[in-house]
Amino acid sequence: MIKHSANQKYTTDAVSDALFRCICDRAGTTPQHFHNRSDMLGGSTLGNLSGNQVAVNTVDIGLPQLAMHSPYETAGVQDYSDFIRICEKFYSVSVAVKDHRLMIQE
């Protein structure tokens, strides 16, 4: 799951979202997306706190679990095997910027 928040409670931005979706695509998976409503307070993660200290694009991801953080998130067995494939793909590629474009190299 990729978490998004208009109030910047999660670290995901457009660049990190696009890059992570490309990695998911190469891993043969489709990520779920969670969007906090902008008129409601949501949770936060340690990512947005550490993001203030280090200038690195990050994406807030994780396995959704019913009622762990939100009653709107659910998970199934396939989510776990997909996440393993995504992690394997993430650690087997390199990301570079060329001509102002992100490139994923295997």
Protein Blocks (a to p, Z undefined) as FASTA:
>chain_A
ZZddfklpafbdfklmmmmmmmmmmnopacddddddfkbccdddfklmmmmmpccddddd
ddddehklockbccdfklmmmmmmmmmmmmmcccddeehiacddZZ
